[in-house]
Amino acid sequence: GEPPSLGSTQAFTGGAGVQSLVELVTMLRIFISCVERYPTDSVVAAVAGRALTPLAKVTEMCVCGVLDEYNGAADKGDLVALLSAVWFIREFCEASPAALTLVNQHGGPKLLLPALANPQADDHLLRESVRLLHCLQGSTGLLQTVTQALQSPRVVVHLLWKLRECCQQANDEWRQTPPSTLLQVTMKCIEANPKDGAVHDAALSLLADMLQYARYRSAYAHLGGWTNIICILEAMRTDVDVQRRGLGILCELQRSGSWGTEHLQRVAHVVMVALDAFHEDSQILEWGVWLLLELGGLAEVLKMLERAGETSPVGQGALHGLRQVQWGQTDAAEIALLPEFVRVVGACIARASQGSLVDVLQVGVPLLVNAVHATASTPEDRLPPVAAQSCSHAIRLILDVLQRHMMDVDLVVECLKVARVYQVAPDGSAFSNSIRESLLSGGLLENIAGAHASQDIVQKQVLWVRGLLLGAASVVQLMERLDGSMCCWLNGVKTLGKLYDDIDELTPEASASRARAVTVLTTAMQRWPKDPSMLMHSCFALSALAACGLDRPGSLASNGAEEYSERHLRAGLQAAYQWCPGVIADLERQARPGTRSRARFVRHELLRLEIETLRCAPQPLRQQVGAECLQLAVAYNQCQALVRAVEASEVDAETLCDQFRMALLCLGLCGRFDIHAEVLQRANWPPVVKGTAEAIAELSRFGLQAELARAGLAEVVVRVLGEWQQAGGDSMDERTAGAVEALQFAQGWAAAAL
């Protein structure tokens, strides 16, 4: 006879039926395990063949039984049974294509109408019904159902959240759907439910995910996206989730350049409304201020800051947002707005300084420094008078904060950055004179240095400012005075390196200090011979001194200073040779990636010193230095260390290229061009080829084209370039393309040699 209907209550609640089903499941699990473990077994294959038809019937009975239960529950309005049936149907469909076919044959998506249309259906039932709909028809079914259910907000919400999952998964079906179709459906949901916050929240979440991609942003802009979002924000002023997501979407549109400037007034209004209502929401605050500034609303942000005050959450958000202003680089930050900026921000800083509001000062002082720095390079006669007065006022405020809060490390560092203004201002300008007089009068710099003797970051800043204002001689004097302070000496070494490395043309004052600088640098290496940082930065500073060339005999006779001669050139290199190899060997013996990396960087700066010494030294000193370089083999050892680092994945491509270039440049200056040819012909790593090609081009610029040609490097470069171009083809990766570009550049120099 017929088996008992799986739709009957007795079949599911009777103990005997359940027990039989459990036994059947156990047997099937055993059989499935055998199939997975022994797929080629003859017994397994035979049993599977015989079970195929009965199992298909079991599948049909299960599916039809659940469908019977579903229809019965729908007729009775039994929402609990309806939920259970929907869950079973979805599980069957996801697990079995045969079950999916059966469900579609018995009505498919139409079966879901009782569940979706029932006003008493809870969120759990709606969510499971939407999941089943997606299982049956994919995202296409979801889109069709959304347009049919626009007047059922709760159904629309669940459909939109499921569509968002589809967007995040981005399968082929989703990618093939036109962006305009997806966007129009989402916008219709919002238009049909203008006051429903849940619909807006779900729709905006879906929009935010789609608008991460350029094709959706372009389509949305063409569909009037700015107006659409602004209308939503205007309609849902009291819904924080809608405001947050809406502002996020506007930010995404603006980042993509989707023509938002024309909507500035409306955007400014909705942002201000959102900030007034939800100023404690960090994302609304951050995105709102960013959006105003991006759309040219600097004046609006300043008004917001002035009205709210620097101590309020809105005011602090405005201050933080103003850090993105780039003076003179966009129309939104023209010099004409500088006076108002200085007036509003300056007033905040003045109040914060009197009230010791350090957190406000740490944000506000850099704002003024950056604003004045961008303006100070303009000659005063070309600056509007009101702008020049504002800059002077800002400088006075910064220096006043420095004097009032001299014990705060972070504030001192920020305030001393006002020296950047001195660096770019024309000589003798009111800006430069004001900064110089204020920092040097009354021993302010010395007081700061003394108050923070153990603070490395303050000492570094003080020494840099002294170097800018008084020249390298003042740095040397301070180092000599603070003889036992390693913190002072290390930062002094760094400052000397930076000062001389930044010099375009050697001034008499800078030249007069070089001989004394060599003495303190070699002394630093002698006193801290085991400190890799001291040795590395000393080598860099010595190379910067050498790069300025030797002084002409008698050029410093007028001020009685010692000239920088061959003796100083030689002394710097000898000190480096005395102390650096031992530290490098110690670091490499520790056999840790970090210490081996530091060893390579110390060797890198030693190579830089060798190169500048070779370039600066006249004959016969150059020949002697070249022989010493080859004997100590610093460059050759660096190449070997880099090969080991690449094999151990301990070095990034940029560092590998730069350090190989430096090593081969030194070998080339010593006459070992054969190594360049060997590396080019044997190297498989694009950064190594790029570094070698750059070294060859640089050697050509040094006037060694004839030597390179005699060594056969011109032909090698041409041949290797052809090989890399052929191997790379039309689809080169970024590193290969960089190597080919460097080889082409080297080929140009090689062609000139030929």
PABA-887176 format. One record per residue (C-alpha): y, x, z. Coordinates in steps of 0.02 Angstrom, whole numbers, padded with zeros to 5 digits, always signed. Layout:
YXZ/...
//
This chain:
+00000+00000+00000/+00185+00043+00000/+00242+00170+00132/+00354+00101+00268/+00536+00093+00212/+00634+00243+00273/+00776+00122+00294/+00687+00024+00431/+00736+00052+00611/+00554+00071+00664/+00528+00218+00546/+00666+00318+00630/+00646+00265+00811/+00458+00249+00826/+00377+00396+00913/+00227+00407+00796/+00335+00414+00640/+00446+00549+00711/+00298+00652+00771/+00218+00643+00599/+00381+00698+00520/+00395+00846+00639/+00218+00900+00595/+00258+00886+00410/+00414+00992+00432/+00314+01124+00526/+00187+01135+00385/+00325+01148+00255/+00410+01288+00352/+00247+01385+00356/+00223+01358+00171/+00403+01408+00129/+00381+01567+00230/+00224+01610+00131/+00315+01579-00034/+00456+01696+00017/+00339+01832+00079/+00203+01820-00054/+00281+01746-00211/+00144+01816-00326/-00003+01759-00221/-00122+01650-00322/-00159+01529-00180/+00026+01504-00147/+00057+01472-00332/-00085+01345-00342/-00030+01249-00188/+00151+01248-00250/+00095+01175-00416/-00001+01034-00333/+00140+00998-00210/+00276+00986-00340/+00255+00803-00384/+00226+00739-00206/+00376+00837-00145/+00483+00758-00279/+00427+00588-00218/+00467+00637-00039/+00642+00690-00095/+00665+00522-00181/+00604+00427-00029/+00721+00523+00088/+00873+00500-00023/+00839+00317-00062/+00803+00282+00121/+00968+00357+00176/+01059+00262+00038/+00979+00101+00101/+01040+00139+00276/+01213+00180+00208/+01227+00014+00117/+01164-00080+00269/+01288+00005+00384/+01429-00030+00261/+01385-00215+00255/+01378-00227+00445/+01532-00119+00475/+01428-00001+00584/+01540+00153+00577/+01422+00262+00681/+01275+00231+00563/+01392+00249+00415/+01446+00422+00474/+01264+00474+00501/+01215+00415+00327/+01362+00504+00244/+01317+00664+00333/+01133+00651+00277/+01181+00615+00097/+01297+00766+00091/+01168+00881+00169/+01037+00823+00043/+01156+00844-00105/+01211+01019-00052/+01029+01073-00028/+00947+00994-00182/+01007+00967-00361/+00875+00830-00375/+00952+00739-00229/+01125+00757-00306/+01061+00680-00467/+00982+00534-00373/+01142+00497-00277/+01244+00496-00437/+01117+00380-00517/+01138+00258-00372/+01326+00248-00385/+01392+00420-00344/+01574+00421-00287/+01583+00231-00293/+01468+00228-00142/+01608+00302-00038/+01728+00158-00059/+01669+00066+00099/+01696+00222+00204/+01862+00274+00129/+01933+00097+00120/+01885+00047+00297/+02046+00044+00401/+01943+00071+00559/+01861+00231+00494/+01899+00376+00610/+01948+00552+00555/+01769+00616+00571/+01703+00486+00449/+01847+00514+00327/+01823+00702+00333/+01635+00690+00300/+01665+00564+00159/+01788+00682+00075/+01665+00825+00092/+01531+00718+00008/+01653+00671-00130/+01687+00855-00163/+01501+00889-00166/+01475+00751-00297/+01623+00782-00413/+01712+00942-00358/+01900+00960-00354/+01915+00846-00506/+01847+00701-00404/+01966+00741-00263/+02116+00738-00380/+02062+00572-00457/+02035+00493-00288/+02203+00552-00221/+02297+00461-00358/+02198+00302-00317/+02225+00315-00129/+02411+00354-00122/+02444+00202-00013/+02314+00257+00116/+02400+00402+00207/+02251+00448+00317/+02136+00464+00165/+02269+00563+00071/+02285+00685+00216/+02099+00725+00217/+02094+00740+00028/+02242+00861+00029/+02164+00971+00164/+02003+00978+00062/+02103+01022-00094/+02181+01164+00005/+02006+01231+00042/+01971+01225-00145/+02132+01321-00178/+02083+01456-00055/+01910+01473-00132/+01983+01469-00310/+01822+01440-00407/+01814+01421-00596/+01843+01232-00590/+02002+01256-00489/+02068+01396-00599/+02040+01292-00756/+02144+01147-00690/+02323+01158-00758/+02446+01207-00620/+02563+01065-00667/+02423+00938-00636/+02389+01003-00462/+02573+01014-00419/+02614+00840-00485/+02474+00761-00383/+02538+00848-00226/+02716+00793-00259/+02659+00612-00289/+02575+00611-00119/+02740+00658-00039/+02841+00532-00140/+02719+00391-00098/+02728+00429+00088/+02910+00480+00118/+02904+00460+00307/+02728+00517+00348/+02733+00687+00432/+02544+00713+00420/+02546+00690+00231/+02696+00805+00214/+02614+00937+00323/+02452+00936+00223/+02544+00932+00055/+02660+01075+00102/+02513+01178+00164/+02429+01155-00005/+02591+01197-00095/+02616+01354+00007/+02443+01418-00041/+02468+01379-00226/+02641+01456-00233/+02573+01625-00185/+02529+01642-00370/+02657+01665-00508/+02588+01532-00625/+02607+01398-00491/+02782+01457-00444/+02842+01448-00624/+02766+01276-00649/+02839+01214-00485/+03012+01275-00529/+03002+01184-00697/+02949+01025-00605/+03104+01031-00494/+03021+01115-00346/+03182+01163-00257/+03247+00985-00259/+03078+00917-00207/+03064+01030-00054/+03245+01006-00003/+03223+00817-00008/+03069+00831+00103/+03162+00938+00228/+03308+00817+00229/+03191+00668+00255/+03083+00746+00391/+03213+00829+00502/+03120+00795+00663/+02948+00861+00610/+02933+01045+00658/+02776+01074+00554/+02857+01004+00398/+03015+01106+00427/+02917+01265+00455/+02808+01246+00301/+02953+01187+00193/+03061+01337+00235/+02911+01451+00203/+02892+01376+00029/+03077+01399-00008/+03061+01581+00043/+02912+01602-00073/+03008+01525-00218/+03158+01638-00186/+03050+01795-00178/+02983+01753-00350/+03158+01731-00420/+03140+01545-00456/+03327+01506-00475/+03377+01450-00302/+03559+01504-00298/+03620+01340-00375/+03553+01248-00221/+03642+01358-00094/+03744+01220-00012/+03597+01102+00012/+03483+01242+00070/+03614+01303+00192/+03630+01127+00261/+03443+01098+00286/+03422+01271+00361/+03562+01240+00485/+03487+01071+00531/+03316+01151+00557/+03391+01292+00661/+03488+01170+00769/+03333+01065+00801/+03201+01202+00816/+03293+01363+00859/+03153+01413+00977/+03028+01419+00833/+03023+01602+00781/+02962+01568+00603/+03094+01436+00567/+03226+01554+00634/+03165+01705+00536/+03136+01613+00371/+03296+01512+00382/+03409+01663+00407/+03316+01763+00274/+03336+01621+00150/+03522+01604+00183/+03551+01789+00157/+03443+01794+00000/+03543+01652-00077/+03708+01737-00043/+03745+01649+00120/+03804+01799+00222/+03961+01704+00271/+03854+01557+00332/+03747+01673+00438/+03902+01752+00514/+03969+01579+00556/+03802+01536+00635/+03807+01695+00740/+03987+01666+00794/+03953+01485+00841/+03788+01517+00932/+03832+01681+01018/+03732+01840+01027/+03634+01788+01183/+03563+01627+01112/+03397+01623+01016/+03489+01573+00857/+03616+01713+00878/+03480+01842+00909/+03386+01778+00757/+03544+01795+00653/+03572+01972+00715/+03395+02023+00672/+03410+01940+00502/+03570+02036+00461/+03467+02196+00456/+03413+02149+00280/+03593+02155+00214/+03612+02296+00087/+03796+02331+00068/+03861+02357-00108/+03691+02329-00189/+03702+02141-00215/+03840+02015-00247/+03795+01935-00081/+03848+02092+00014/+04011+02145-00067/+04139+02254+00020/+04255+02103+00026/+04143+02027+00160/+04146+02185+00267/+04299+02139+00373/+04223+01972+00425/+04056+02057+00459/+04136+02189+00570/+04242+02058+00659/+04094+01945+00704/+03962+02079+00738/+04091+02190+00823/+04140+02051+00942/+03956+02028+00988/+03937+02215+01020/+04095+02223+01125/+04036+02081+01237/+03860+02152+01247/+03928+02324+01293/+04030+02254+01436/+03884+02149+01496/+03756+02289+01471/+03651+02182+01353/+03551+02328+01286/+03437+02224+01175/+03589+02156+01081/+03665+02329+01064/+03505+02403+00995/+03513+02278+00853/+03701+02269+00829/+03746+02455+00827/+03633+02496+00677/+03711+02348+00585/+03884+02424+00602/+03823+02600+00561/+03741+02541+00400/+03893+02438+00349/+04015+02582+00375/+03896+02709+00298/+03889+02607+00136/+04079+02601+00130/+04132+02773+00192/+04089+02867+00031/+04226+02770-00061/+04391+02867-00062/+04515+02787+00058/+04646+02758-00077/+04519+02649-00170/+04468+02548-00018/+04562+02386+00021/+04670+02420+00174/+04583+02284+00275/+04412+02360+00236/+04470+02534+00291/+04538+02461+00453/+04374+02370+00484/+04275+02531+00459/+04386+02623+00583/+04367+02481+00708/+04177+02486+00687/+04173+02674+00716/+04276+02656+00876/+04158+02521+00939/+04004+02628+00906/+04078+02779+00994/+04133+02669+01140/+03955+02607+01160/+03895+02787+01156/+04011+02837+01299/+03973+02682+01403/+03784+02691+01384/+03754+02877+01376/+03599+02866+01486/+03504+02746+01372/+03394+02851+01257/+03371+02725+01118/+03555+02678+01112/+03609+02860+01110/+03498+02893+00960/+03565+02741+00867/+03746+02780+00906/+03731+02962+00853/+03678+02901+00681/+03863+02871+00654/+03860+03053+00599/+03784+02987+00437/+03956+02914+00403/+04033+03087+00430/+03904+03158+00309/+03957+03047+00163/+04143+03023+00201/+04266+03130+00101/+04324+03287+00190/+04480+03256+00294/+04465+03067+00286/+04514+02961+00434/+04331+02914+00458/+04267+03093+00467/+04411+03151+00577/+04385+03008+00699/+04199+03042+00716/+04223+03229+00733/+04359+03217+00864/+04269+03086+00968/+04101+03176+00972/+04172+03349+01005/+04311+03307+01127/+04270+03316+01311/+04101+03396+01280/+04020+03229+01239/+03878+03305+01139/+03844+03436+01274/+03842+03300+01407/+03718+03198+01308/+03607+03349+01279/+03612+03393+01464/+03576+03215+01520/+03421+03206+01409/+03355+03384+01416/+03173+03327+01409/+03196+03191+01277/+03137+03262+01112/+03214+03125+01006/+03386+03146+01086/+03384+03335+01071/+03337+03320+00888/+03481+03200+00855/+03608+03304+00953/+03561+03463+00862/+03573+03377+00693/+03746+03308+00736/+03803+03480+00796/+03743+03555+00634/+03839+03427+00531/+04000+03443+00630/+04003+03627+00673/+03880+03705+00553/+03718+03802+00578/+03805+03927+00693/+03824+03797+00829/+03638+03756+00820/+03595+03941+00837/+03715+03957+00985/+03637+03809+01076/+03462+03878+01047/+03516+04047+01115/+03596+03963+01266/+03445+03852+01306/+03329+03999+01293/+03177+03929+01381/+03175+03750+01316/+03037+03727+01189/+03100+03549+01155/+03272+03617+01108/+03201+03761+01007/+03079+03656+00907/+03215+03530+00862/+03335+03672+00827/+03209+03747+00705/+03189+03577+00620/+03379+03556+00610/+03406+03728+00533/+03274+03689+00402/+03354+03523+00360/+03531+03592+00355/+03491+03734+00236/+03370+03632+00132/+03508+03501+00102/+03637+03631+00047/+03681+03620-00138/+03806+03764-00133/+03808+03893+00006/+03974+03892+00099/+04043+04049+00182/+04014+03970+00354/+03832+03931+00314/+03804+04102+00238/+03877+04189+00390/+03746+04108+00503/+03590+04151+00402/+03555+04321+00477/+03566+04251+00655/+03459+04104+00601/+03321+04223+00544/+03325+04306+00714/+03305+04143+00812/+03170+04081+00693/+03065+04238+00708/+03095+04234+00897/+03033+04054+00902/+02872+04105+00815/+02850+04251+00935/+02878+04147+01093/+02765+04002+01042/+02636+04089+00932/+02499+03959+00965/+02602+03804+00925/+02564+03742+00748/+02722+03634+00739/+02836+03777+00787/+02757+03894+00659/+02754+03763+00521/+02937+03712+00541/+02992+03894+00562/+02910+03937+00396/+02999+03790+00314/+03167+03842+00386/+03141+04024+00332/+03098+03966+00157/+03257+03859+00152/+03358+04013+00201/+03273+04117+00066/+03301+03983-00066/+03489+04010-00049/+03470+04189-00114/+03530+04356-00048/+03712+04383-00001/+03813+04494-00114/+03855+04660-00030/+04024+04646+00055/+04037+04457+00032/+04049+04427+00221/+04158+04576+00264/+04308+04464+00298/+04229+04376+00447/+04123+04520+00508/+03958+04425+00495/+03795+04510+00453/+03737+04483+00273/+03571+04403+00229/+03481+04548+00145/+03309+04608+00091/+03278+04657+00272/+03296+04478+00333/+03192+04413+00189/+03055+04535+00234/+03069+04502+00421/+03042+04315+00401/+02885+04337+00296/+02814+04471+00410/+02836+04361+00564/+02745+04220+00475/+02604+04339+00423/+02590+04400+00603/+02570+04230+00687/+02515+04097+00561/+02342+04162+00510/+02281+04161+00690/+02334+03981+00720/+02259+03927+00554/+02093+04008+00600/+02094+03927+00773/+02126+03755+00699/+01988+03772+00570/+01863+03833+00701/+01885+03669+00795/+01802+03584+00645/+01884+03414+00666/+01968+03321+00522/+02135+03313+00613/+02140+03499+00655/+02083+03551+00480/+02224+03445+00409/+02351+03531+00522/+02283+03700+00466/+02314+03653+00284/+02492+03598+00323/+02531+03761+00414/+02460+03857+00265/+02562+03745+00148/+02726+03795+00232/+02673+03978+00234/+02644+03964+00047/+02817+03888+00026/+02890+04040+00116/+02791+04158+00005/+02855+04069-00151/+03038+04072-00100/+03023+04253-00047/+02947+04301-00215/+03084+04207-00308/+03224+04283-00205/+03163+04463-00187/+03223+04593-00311/+03108+04729-00377/+03020+04829-00308/+03012+04714-00156/+02946+04570-00261/+02800+04675-00321/+02759+04727-00142/+02767+04548-00079/+02656+04490-00224/+02525+04619-00179/+02528+04564+00003/+02511+04381-00048/+02356+04420-00149/+02284+04530-00013/+02303+04398+00124/+02239+04265+00001/+02332+04120+00083/+02342+04026-00082/+02159+04057-00126/+02102+04003+00047/+02207+03845+00031/+02120+03800-00132/+01950+03822-00051/+02003+03719+00101/+02064+03579-00013/+01899+03575-00107/+01807+03557+00059/+01929+03420+00113/+01900+03321-00047/+01711+03333-00026/+01729+03270+00154/+01856+03135+00104/+01984+03209+00224/+02135+03215+00109/+02230+03082+00011/+02271+03101-00173/+02458+03132-00152/+02434+03269-00022/+02295+03349-00125/+02407+03357-00278/+02557+03429-00184/+02458+03560-00088/+02360+03616-00242/+02523+03630-00339/+02599+03741-00204/+02447+03855-00196/+02437+03878-00385/+02625+03903-00398/+02610+04048-00276/+02462+04122-00371/+02560+04108-00533/+02709+04202-00460/+02585+04337-00410/+02522+04348-00590/+02352+04262-00566/+02363+04141-00713/+02175+04151-00743/+02147+04037-00593/+02254+03901-00670/+02148+03902-00829/+01987+03898-00728/+02044+03752-00620/+02103+03651-00771/+01938+03673-00862/+01825+03640-00713/+01916+03510-00608/+01855+03330-00610/+01983+03261-00486/+02142+03192-00566/+02255+03245-00420/+02196+03425-00439/+02228+03423-00627/+02399+03344-00597/+02446+03475-00466/+02390+03617-00580/+02488+03549-00728/+02644+03528-00621/+02625+03709-00561/+02615+03770-00741/+02771+03672-00790/+02865+03740-00639/+02812+03919-00678/+02880+03893-00854/+03046+03838-00781/+03047+03998-00678/+03050+04096-00841/+02866+04143-00850/+02828+04057-01016/+02784+04218-01104/+02662+04269-00967/+02581+04097-00971/+02561+04108-01159/+02481+04282-01150/+02357+04215-01023/+02303+04080-01147/+02364+03936-01039/+02456+03851-01182/+02294+03825-01279/+02200+03774-01120/+02329+03641-01078/+02321+03567-01253/+02130+03563-01252/+02115+03490-01077/+02247+03359-01116/+02146+03300-01266/+01987+03290-01161/+02070+03187-01024/+02152+03071-01151/+01986+03042-01238/+01893+03014-01073/+02025+02894-01007/+02036+02789-01165/+02150+02637-01166/+02111+02583-00987/+02158+02732-00877/+02172+02708-00691/+02333+02757-00604/+02274+02931-00550/+02205+02976-00721/+02366+02918-00803/+02464+03028-00682/+02358+03179-00727/+02380+03147-00914/+02568+03128-00893/+02580+03293-00798/+02475+03379-00933/+02591+03311-01068/+02741+03379-00974/+02656+03549-00956/+02612+03543-01141/+02797+03529-01183/+02833+03691-01091/+02678+03771-01166/+02732+03721-01341/+02899+03806-01312/+02806+03964-01263/+02700+03959-01421/
//
